[in-house]
Amino acid sequence: MNWHASVLTLFPEMFPGPLGHSLAGKALRESRWALDAIDIRGFATDRHRSVDDTPCGGGAGMVLRPDVVDAAVGAALAAGPDRPAVVLTPRGTPLDQSTVRRLAEGAGVVVLCGRFEGIDQRVIEARNLQEISIGDYVLSGGEPAAMVLLDACVRLLPGVMGAADSAVEESFSGGLLEYPHYTRPAEWNGRAVPPVLLSGHHAEIARWRRAEAERITRERRPDLWARLHPNAAEAGAMDGRPAAA
Ligand code: ADE
């Protein structure tokens, strides 16, 4: 069986969307993974086909009903029971590459896209839904977040990634952000390619790239840098600057 993603959404027509193009789309056509988008509204039971209701305790917005969500998750799991179920929500655990890797190594994933103000907590607990966020900002729904999650997983599936992408993956796995890239022309609008990259000295090029990756990581992501060098603050020497007094 290939890797199977089921997306539970009120907007199934949004899928595959961007996932039908580029690397993930090619892999989908090659059956390296399978995708079904399931309409949550199809599991409504009343004559108005309602999927949400007002929040207990009052307040703005609507909450997805537990019975409807439970039926939708149950239907998805019937088609592939050995898959973790996740829900995309800004209050979830931040998505990172290790979570992506773990999901890509499994049988697939059931992805519930949040809408409205939220989802009834009881079905999150009853179905053991893992809450995942793609970042500290609020989207109007979980669908774009589901696409981000699936894209990140699919590129890791066997036979999907090219050699160039694999190298990027390895470099990120080292915990550093990528070094800058250049191509021809050697000079463009008065800006030169760093001479070392044209020198042919492979060891020096590797050293320059490593130093640039470290500089960029330090400047942009002190959190990642601190994880790599937990004692750097006391040692003060990792970036060549003296420690603060
Ligand atoms: N739904 C709305 N905002 C989101 C976010 N930041 N991550 C995941 N799902 C979301």
Boltz pocket constraint, residues with backbone or C-beta under 6 A from the ligand:
constraints:
  - pocket:
      binder: B
      contacts: [[A, 88], [A, 89], [A, 90], [A, 114], [A, 132], [A, 133], [A, 134], [A, 135], [A, 136], [A, 137], [A, 138], [A, 139], [A, 140], [A, 141], [A, 142], [A, 145]]
      max_distance: 6.0
